[in-house]
Amino acid sequence: MCSLVGNQRNCPTASFLDEGLLTDLLNGPQADATRLREIIAKSLALQALTVAETAALLRADATELIEEIFDAARMLKRKVYGNRIVLFAPLYVGNLCVNDCAYCAFKRSNPHAVRRTLTEAEIRSQVQALEDRGHKRLILVFGEHREYSPQFMADCVRAVYAVKSGHAEIRRVNINASPLDVEGFRIVKSAGIGTYQIFQETYHRQTYATLHPPGTPKADYLWRLTAMDRAMEAGVDDVGIGALFGLYDWRFEVLALVAHARHLQDRFGVGPHTISFPRLQPACGVQLDHSRQVSDADFQRLVAILRLAVPYTGLICTARESAEIRRQVLGFGVSQIDAGSRIEIGGYTESGDTQVVEREQFTLGDIRPLEEVVRELLETGYVPSWCTACYRMGRTGEHFMEFAVPGFIKRFCTPNALTTLAEYLADYAGPATIATGENLLQSELDRIPDSPEKAQLVERLRRIRVEGERDLYI
């Protein structure tokens, strides 16, 4: 794997990603309906698909078979995740950047970008604003710049955790930032992060080289590709991967994500905790190439196929997408969304409901407030969850899979989701949301068979509502 020797990166000339194989698989013959149904059945039996099996799903073009893929994804989503949707918010700490990515408003050559790094006091102010809305889970986002060292990121994480007021607190901080060496990942992990997230952007090397000019750190394709290996070597056992769809053939990117996930599974015994699949969006000072734009129909297909390919990996659909698109993909794959998001630096206290495009990395498609998103989830039968129990109970990495793979995770996730929902209703929700939420809570309780575990959950809910206790989890 890659290492850092002095100031020189030492990376292998070849990687685990065989572009020729992926291309050949995508150009192969159509699998017959019987074979496709065998692949779908394997996924519904909670077995991860191979790259070749995923390619067969991607090559399917018969309307009937595509609908079977969607139906299976819906069934698998319910089977593994139930009706829970995990909620989080991004907090952009700084947009200084030494890279010059063609698609990003933070690129160093963009004269329109307003550069800023939050001070510790400003971070505290942003976190307080997020806590006052009900958030418990954040992802901190950093540009790639020497000022954003591993120690700086670790200090930011500790500053976030220190902001507490009454019942308000952030219980889990994830990070989206540049690749680090092993020691850098160890420093960030020491601050108590959850998931470290890095997107490859595009796995296609020629396209990657075109979009990331030579002489910039991000131009090093292999250093970025192998970042998750270094993170896991450093003990960061929850990592998130992703691709920016719209830069190259979306089917190739899906296959590459699955290949990346299988590589991590094979090498470390556990794949990525999450996969993200944002689509290219307009950004201030950026001229976009729309030739690889992913249609709404293909976007829904890629989400469904990813769900079947990696049954136990969390799928994240961000507020880049419109509210309508997010509604559609919740049912057949997505398990996490952000809500009430602002991606301009200082946006949670300074911009209100207005987007400040000169301070954004890209344009958001869904800027609804957190409570509006929560209420819609409740009205459509989903359980909004702010649960962070697995991180704090050590159910991460391989340990998480020990619980998740047999399907036992519902024993923990559903009760913990319901207690976090009860907290939100008690502390932050308005009357309409409370009424809808309490009805859903009761409906969920009615579906749980009588048992000592249900009695314990009912008692935890009583302690939250009546005695004002918080953070009760298993």
C-alpha positions as CSV (number, residue, x, y, z in Angstrom):
1,M,0.0,0.0,0.0
2,C,1.0,3.6,-0.3
3,S,3.2,5.2,2.3
4,L,4.8,8.6,2.9
5,V,8.6,8.7,2.8
6,G,9.9,12.1,3.6
7,N,7.8,14.3,1.3
8,Q,7.5,11.6,-1.4
9,R,4.5,9.4,-1.8
10,N,5.4,5.7,-2.4
11,C,2.5,4.1,-4.2
12,P,2.3,0.9,-6.3
13,T,2.1,1.4,-10.1
14,A,-0.9,-0.9,-10.2
15,S,-4.0,-1.0,-8.1
16,F,-6.8,-3.5,-7.1
17,L,-9.0,-1.8,-9.7
18,D,-8.9,-3.5,-13.1
19,E,-10.4,-1.0,-15.5
20,G,-10.2,-3.4,-18.5
21,L,-12.1,-6.0,-16.6
22,L,-14.8,-3.6,-15.6
23,T,-15.2,-2.3,-19.1
24,D,-15.4,-5.8,-20.5
25,L,-18.0,-6.8,-18.0
26,L,-20.2,-3.8,-18.9
27,N,-19.8,-4.6,-22.6
28,G,-20.6,-8.3,-22.2
29,P,-23.7,-10.1,-23.4
30,Q,-27.0,-9.8,-21.7
31,A,-27.6,-12.3,-18.9
32,D,-30.9,-14.3,-19.4
33,A,-33.8,-13.7,-17.1
34,T,-33.1,-16.9,-15.2
35,R,-29.6,-15.8,-14.4
36,L,-30.6,-12.3,-13.4
37,R,-33.3,-13.8,-11.0
38,E,-30.6,-16.0,-9.5
39,I,-28.5,-13.0,-8.8
40,I,-31.4,-11.1,-7.3
41,A,-32.2,-14.2,-5.1
42,K,-28.6,-14.3,-3.9
43,S,-28.9,-10.6,-2.8
44,L,-32.2,-11.3,-1.0
45,A,-30.4,-14.1,0.8
46,L,-28.2,-11.3,2.2
47,Q,-25.1,-12.2,0.3
48,A,-23.0,-9.5,-1.3
49,L,-22.7,-9.7,-5.0
50,T,-19.6,-10.1,-7.0
51,V,-18.5,-7.4,-9.5
52,A,-19.5,-9.7,-12.4
53,E,-23.0,-10.2,-10.8
54,T,-23.4,-6.5,-10.4
55,A,-22.4,-6.0,-14.0
56,A,-25.2,-8.4,-15.1
57,L,-27.7,-6.2,-13.2
58,L,-26.3,-3.1,-14.9
59,R,-26.6,-4.6,-18.3
60,A,-30.3,-5.5,-17.9
61,D,-32.5,-3.5,-20.2
62,A,-35.8,-5.3,-20.3
63,T,-38.5,-3.2,-18.5
64,E,-39.8,-6.3,-16.6
65,L,-36.3,-7.2,-15.2
66,I,-35.5,-3.6,-14.2
67,E,-38.8,-3.5,-12.3
68,E,-37.8,-6.8,-10.6
69,I,-34.5,-5.1,-9.5
70,F,-36.5,-2.2,-8.0
71,D,-38.9,-4.6,-6.2
72,A,-36.0,-6.6,-4.8
73,A,-34.2,-3.5,-3.6
74,R,-37.3,-2.3,-1.8
75,M,-37.6,-5.8,-0.2
76,L,-34.0,-5.9,0.8
77,K,-34.1,-2.4,2.3
78,R,-37.0,-3.3,4.5
79,K,-35.4,-6.6,5.5
80,V,-32.1,-5.1,6.6
81,Y,-32.9,-1.6,7.7
82,G,-36.6,-1.7,8.4
83,N,-38.2,1.8,8.1
84,R,-35.4,3.7,9.8
85,I,-33.7,6.7,8.2
86,V,-30.6,8.1,9.8
87,L,-30.3,11.9,9.8
88,F,-27.2,14.0,9.9
89,A,-25.9,17.5,8.9
90,P,-22.7,18.7,7.2
91,L,-20.6,21.4,8.8
92,Y,-18.1,23.0,6.4
93,V,-15.2,24.2,8.4
94,G,-13.0,25.7,5.7
95,N,-12.8,26.0,1.9
96,L,-9.1,26.8,1.5
97,C,-7.9,24.4,-1.2
98,V,-4.7,23.7,-3.1
99,N,-6.4,21.6,-5.7
100,D,-7.9,22.7,-9.0
101,C,-10.7,20.2,-9.6
102,A,-12.6,21.2,-12.7
103,Y,-16.1,20.5,-11.2
104,C,-15.6,22.2,-7.8
105,A,-16.3,25.8,-6.7
106,F,-13.6,25.5,-4.1
107,K,-10.9,25.0,-6.7
108,R,-7.9,27.3,-6.2
109,S,-8.4,29.1,-9.6
110,N,-11.9,30.2,-8.9
111,P,-11.9,34.0,-8.4
112,H,-15.5,34.0,-7.3
113,A,-15.0,31.7,-4.2
114,V,-15.1,33.5,-0.9
115,R,-12.4,31.8,1.2
116,R,-12.8,31.3,4.9
117,T,-11.9,29.0,7.7
118,L,-14.0,29.0,10.9
119,T,-12.4,29.9,14.1
120,E,-12.9,27.7,17.2
121,A,-15.5,30.2,18.5
122,E,-17.3,30.2,15.1
123,I,-17.3,26.4,15.1
124,R,-18.9,26.5,18.5
125,S,-21.5,28.9,17.3
126,Q,-22.4,26.8,14.2
127,V,-22.6,23.6,16.4
128,Q,-24.9,25.4,18.9
129,A,-27.2,26.4,16.0
130,L,-27.3,22.8,14.8
131,E,-27.9,21.5,18.3
132,D,-30.7,24.0,18.8
133,R,-32.4,22.4,15.7
134,G,-32.1,18.9,17.1
135,H,-29.0,17.5,15.3
136,K,-26.9,14.8,17.0
137,R,-24.7,13.6,14.1
138,L,-22.4,15.9,12.1
139,I,-19.9,15.4,9.3
140,L,-17.1,18.0,9.2
141,V,-16.0,19.0,5.7
142,F,-12.5,20.4,4.9
143,G,-10.8,21.6,1.8
144,E,-7.4,20.2,1.1
145,H,-4.9,22.7,2.4
146,R,-1.8,22.7,4.7
147,E,-3.8,24.6,7.3
148,Y,-6.2,21.6,7.7
149,S,-3.6,19.2,9.2
150,P,-4.7,16.0,11.0
151,Q,-4.1,17.9,14.3
152,F,-6.3,20.8,13.2
153,M,-9.1,18.3,12.2
154,A,-8.8,16.5,15.5
155,D,-9.0,19.8,17.4
156,C,-12.1,20.7,15.5
157,V,-13.7,17.4,16.4
158,R,-13.0,17.9,20.1
159,A,-14.4,21.4,19.9
160,V,-17.6,20.1,18.4
161,Y,-18.0,17.5,21.2
162,A,-17.4,20.1,23.8
163,V,-20.5,22.1,22.8
164,K,-23.3,21.1,25.2
165,S,-26.3,23.0,26.4
166,G,-29.0,21.3,28.4
167,H,-30.1,18.2,26.4
168,A,-28.3,19.5,23.3
169,E,-25.1,17.7,22.2
170,I,-23.4,16.2,19.2
171,R,-22.9,12.5,19.8
172,R,-21.0,11.6,16.7
173,V,-18.7,13.5,14.4
174,N,-17.7,12.1,11.0
175,I,-15.2,13.7,8.6
176,N,-15.0,14.4,4.9
177,A,-11.5,15.5,4.1
178,S,-8.4,14.8,2.0
179,P,-6.4,11.5,2.1
180,L,-3.9,11.2,5.0
181,D,-0.9,9.0,5.7
182,V,-1.4,6.3,8.4
183,E,-0.1,8.5,11.2
184,G,-2.4,11.3,10.1
185,F,-5.4,9.0,10.3
186,R,-4.3,7.9,13.8
187,I,-4.2,11.5,15.0
188,V,-7.8,12.1,13.7
189,K,-9.0,8.8,15.1
190,S,-7.7,9.8,18.6
191,A,-10.3,12.6,18.7
192,G,-13.2,10.1,18.6
193,I,-14.4,10.4,15.0
194,G,-17.0,8.0,13.6
195,T,-16.6,7.6,9.9
196,Y,-13.8,9.0,7.7
197,Q,-15.2,9.7,4.2
198,I,-13.3,10.2,1.0
199,F,-14.8,10.1,-2.5
200,Q,-12.7,8.9,-5.4
201,E,-14.8,11.3,-7.6
202,T,-14.2,9.1,-10.6
203,Y,-12.6,5.7,-10.7
204,H,-11.8,6.1,-14.4
205,R,-8.1,7.0,-14.5
206,Q,-8.0,9.0,-17.8
207,T,-11.0,11.0,-16.8
208,Y,-9.5,11.5,-13.3
209,A,-6.3,12.8,-14.8
210,T,-8.2,15.3,-17.1
211,L,-10.2,16.7,-14.1
212,H,-7.3,17.0,-11.7
213,P,-4.4,19.0,-13.1
214,P,-0.8,17.8,-12.6
215,G,1.1,19.4,-9.7
216,T,-1.8,19.3,-7.3
217,P,-2.1,16.7,-4.5
218,K,-5.4,15.4,-5.8
219,A,-3.7,14.5,-9.1
220,D,-2.3,11.4,-7.5
221,Y,-5.0,8.9,-8.3
222,L,-3.5,6.0,-6.4
223,W,-2.8,8.0,-3.2
224,R,-6.5,8.8,-3.1
225,L,-7.6,5.3,-4.2
226,T,-5.7,3.6,-1.4
227,A,-6.6,6.1,1.3
228,M,-9.2,3.8,2.9
229,D,-6.5,1.1,3.2
230,R,-4.3,3.5,5.2
231,A,-7.3,4.6,7.3
232,M,-8.0,1.0,8.3
233,E,-4.3,0.3,8.9
234,A,-4.5,3.2,11.4
235,G,-7.5,1.7,13.1
236,V,-10.3,3.8,11.5
237,D,-12.6,0.9,11.0
238,D,-15.6,2.9,9.7
239,V,-14.8,4.4,6.3
240,G,-17.1,5.9,3.6
241,I,-16.4,5.8,-0.1
242,G,-18.2,7.4,-3.0
243,A,-18.1,8.7,-6.6
244,L,-19.3,11.9,-8.1
245,F,-21.8,10.7,-10.8
246,G,-21.7,12.7,-14.0
247,L,-18.0,12.7,-14.6
248,Y,-17.9,9.3,-16.4
249,D,-20.1,6.4,-17.3
250,W,-22.4,5.8,-14.3
251,R,-22.4,2.1,-14.8
252,F,-18.5,2.0,-14.6
253,E,-18.6,4.0,-11.4
254,V,-21.1,1.6,-9.8
255,L,-18.9,-1.4,-10.6
256,A,-15.8,0.4,-9.3
257,L,-17.6,1.2,-6.0
258,V,-18.5,-2.5,-5.6
259,A,-14.9,-3.5,-6.5
260,H,-13.6,-1.0,-3.9
261,A,-16.0,-2.4,-1.3
262,R,-15.0,-6.0,-2.0
263,H,-11.3,-5.1,-1.8
264,L,-11.7,-3.6,1.7
265,Q,-13.8,-6.7,2.7
266,D,-11.2,-9.1,1.4
267,R,-8.2,-7.2,2.9
268,F,-9.7,-6.1,6.3
269,G,-12.6,-8.4,6.9
270,V,-15.1,-5.5,6.6
271,G,-16.2,-3.3,3.7
272,P,-17.1,0.4,3.8
273,H,-19.6,1.6,6.4
274,T,-21.2,3.9,3.8
275,I,-21.3,4.5,0.1
276,S,-22.3,7.9,-1.4
277,F,-23.3,8.6,-4.9
278,P,-23.8,12.4,-5.4
279,R,-24.6,13.7,-8.8
280,L,-22.7,16.6,-10.4
281,Q,-24.5,19.9,-9.6
282,P,-24.0,23.5,-10.8
283,A,-21.5,25.5,-8.8
284,C,-20.4,29.2,-8.9
285,G,-17.4,29.8,-11.2
286,V,-17.6,26.3,-12.7
287,Q,-18.3,25.3,-16.3
288,L,-19.8,21.8,-16.3
289,D,-19.6,19.2,-19.0
290,H,-23.0,17.6,-19.1
291,S,-22.2,14.8,-21.6
292,R,-22.1,12.3,-18.8
293,Q,-25.1,13.6,-16.9
294,V,-27.0,10.9,-15.1
295,S,-30.8,11.0,-15.7
296,D,-33.3,10.6,-12.8
297,A,-34.2,7.2,-14.1
298,D,-30.6,6.0,-14.2
299,F,-30.0,7.5,-10.8
300,Q,-32.8,5.5,-9.3
301,R,-31.4,2.3,-11.0
302,L,-27.9,2.8,-9.6
303,V,-29.2,3.2,-6.1
304,A,-31.3,0.1,-6.4
305,I,-28.4,-1.9,-7.9
306,L,-26.0,-0.7,-5.2
307,R,-28.5,-1.8,-2.5
308,L,-28.6,-5.3,-4.0
309,A,-24.8,-5.5,-4.5
310,V,-23.9,-4.4,-0.9
311,P,-26.8,-5.4,1.4
312,Y,-25.2,-4.2,4.7
313,T,-23.6,-1.0,3.5
314,G,-25.3,2.3,4.4
315,L,-26.3,4.3,1.3
316,I,-26.3,8.1,1.6
317,C,-28.4,10.4,-0.5
318,T,-27.4,14.0,0.2
319,A,-29.3,17.3,-0.2
320,R,-27.6,17.8,-3.5
321,E,-30.7,16.0,-4.8
322,S,-34.2,17.5,-4.9
323,A,-36.7,16.6,-2.2
324,E,-38.7,14.6,-4.8
325,I,-35.7,12.5,-5.9
326,R,-34.9,11.8,-2.3
327,R,-38.4,10.6,-1.6
328,Q,-38.2,8.2,-4.5
329,V,-34.8,6.6,-3.5
330,L,-35.6,6.2,0.2
331,G,-37.8,3.2,-0.5
332,F,-35.3,1.1,-2.4
333,G,-31.9,1.7,-1.0
334,V,-31.1,4.8,0.9
335,S,-30.5,4.5,4.7
336,Q,-29.0,7.9,5.5
337,I,-29.8,11.5,4.5
338,D,-28.7,15.0,5.6
339,A,-31.4,17.5,6.5
340,G,-31.6,21.2,7.2
341,S,-28.2,21.4,5.4
342,R,-26.2,24.5,4.7
343,I,-22.9,24.1,2.9
344,E,-21.6,27.7,2.8
345,I,-19.0,28.5,5.5
346,G,-20.9,29.9,8.5
347,G,-24.2,29.1,6.9
348,Y,-26.1,27.9,9.9
349,T,-26.0,31.3,11.6
350,E,-25.4,33.8,8.8
351,S,-27.5,32.9,5.7
352,G,-30.9,32.0,7.1
353,D,-32.9,30.3,4.3
354,T,-31.0,32.0,1.5
355,Q,-28.2,30.1,-0.4
356,V,-25.0,32.2,-0.8
357,V,-23.7,30.6,-4.0
358,E,-20.2,32.3,-3.7
359,R,-19.6,30.5,-0.5
360,E,-20.9,27.0,-1.6
361,Q,-19.1,24.1,-3.1
362,F,-22.1,23.3,-5.3
363,T,-25.8,24.1,-5.4
364,L,-28.1,22.2,-3.0
365,G,-31.4,20.7,-4.3
366,D,-33.1,20.3,-0.9
367,I,-32.8,23.1,1.6
368,R,-35.9,22.3,3.7
369,P,-35.5,22.8,7.5
370,L,-34.8,19.7,9.6
371,E,-38.2,19.6,11.2
372,E,-40.0,19.7,7.8
373,V,-37.9,16.7,6.7
374,V,-38.6,14.9,9.9
375,R,-42.4,15.5,9.7
376,E,-42.5,14.2,6.1
377,L,-40.6,11.1,7.1
378,L,-43.1,10.5,9.9
379,E,-46.1,11.1,7.7
380,T,-44.8,8.5,5.2
381,G,-44.1,5.9,7.8
382,Y,-40.3,6.2,8.3
383,V,-38.6,6.4,11.7
384,P,-36.1,9.3,11.8
385,S,-33.1,8.2,13.7
386,W,-30.2,10.0,15.3
387,C,-28.8,6.9,16.9
388,T,-25.0,6.7,17.6
389,A,-25.1,3.7,19.9
390,C,-23.0,1.4,17.7
391,Y,-20.1,3.8,17.7
392,R,-20.1,4.1,21.5
393,M,-20.7,0.4,22.2
394,G,-17.9,-0.7,20.0
395,R,-20.2,-2.1,17.3
396,T,-18.0,-0.8,14.5
397,G,-15.9,-2.3,11.7
398,E,-15.9,-6.1,12.0
399,H,-17.8,-6.0,15.2
400,F,-20.7,-4.2,13.5
401,M,-20.8,-6.9,10.8
402,E,-21.0,-9.6,13.4
403,F,-24.3,-8.1,14.4
404,A,-25.4,-6.8,11.0
405,V,-24.8,-9.8,8.8
406,P,-27.0,-12.2,10.6
407,G,-29.8,-9.6,10.5
408,F,-29.7,-9.0,14.3
409,I,-29.0,-5.3,14.0
410,K,-32.8,-4.5,14.1
411,R,-32.7,-5.6,17.7
412,F,-30.5,-2.6,18.4
413,C,-31.4,-0.1,15.7
414,T,-35.1,0.0,16.0
415,P,-35.3,0.5,19.8
416,N,-32.4,3.1,19.6
417,A,-34.1,4.9,16.7
418,L,-37.3,5.1,18.7
419,T,-35.6,6.6,21.8
420,T,-33.8,9.2,19.7
421,L,-37.1,10.1,18.0
422,A,-38.7,10.5,21.4
423,E,-35.9,12.8,22.4
424,Y,-36.4,14.9,19.3
425,L,-40.2,15.2,19.9
426,A,-39.7,16.2,23.5
427,D,-37.0,18.8,22.9
428,Y,-37.4,20.3,19.4
429,A,-40.6,19.4,17.6
430,G,-43.6,21.6,17.0
431,P,-47.1,20.5,17.9
432,A,-47.9,19.0,14.4
433,T,-44.7,17.0,14.4
434,I,-45.2,15.8,18.0
435,A,-48.7,14.5,17.2
436,T,-47.5,12.7,14.1
437,G,-44.4,11.4,15.8
438,E,-46.3,10.0,18.8
439,N,-48.7,8.2,16.6
440,L,-45.8,6.6,14.7
441,L,-44.1,5.7,18.0
442,Q,-47.1,3.9,19.2
443,S,-47.6,2.1,15.9
444,E,-44.0,0.9,16.0
445,L,-44.4,-0.3,19.6
446,D,-47.6,-2.1,18.7
447,R,-45.7,-4.1,16.0
448,I,-43.1,-5.3,18.5
449,P,-44.0,-8.6,20.2
450,D,-44.3,-8.6,24.0
451,S,-41.0,-9.5,25.5
452,P,-38.5,-8.3,28.2
453,E,-36.8,-6.3,25.5
454,K,-40.0,-4.5,24.6
455,A,-40.7,-3.8,28.3
456,Q,-37.3,-2.3,28.6
457,L,-37.9,0.0,25.6
458,V,-41.2,1.1,27.0
459,E,-39.5,2.0,30.2
460,R,-36.8,4.0,28.4
461,L,-39.4,5.9,26.5
462,R,-41.2,6.7,29.8
463,R,-38.0,7.9,31.4
464,I,-37.4,10.2,28.4
465,R,-40.9,11.7,28.4
466,V,-41.6,11.9,32.1
467,E,-38.2,12.1,33.9
468,G,-36.3,14.1,31.3
469,E,-33.6,11.5,30.9
470,R,-31.6,11.4,27.6
471,D,-29.2,9.3,25.7
472,L,-30.7,5.9,26.7
473,Y,-29.6,3.2,24.4
474,I,-28.5,-0.4,24.1
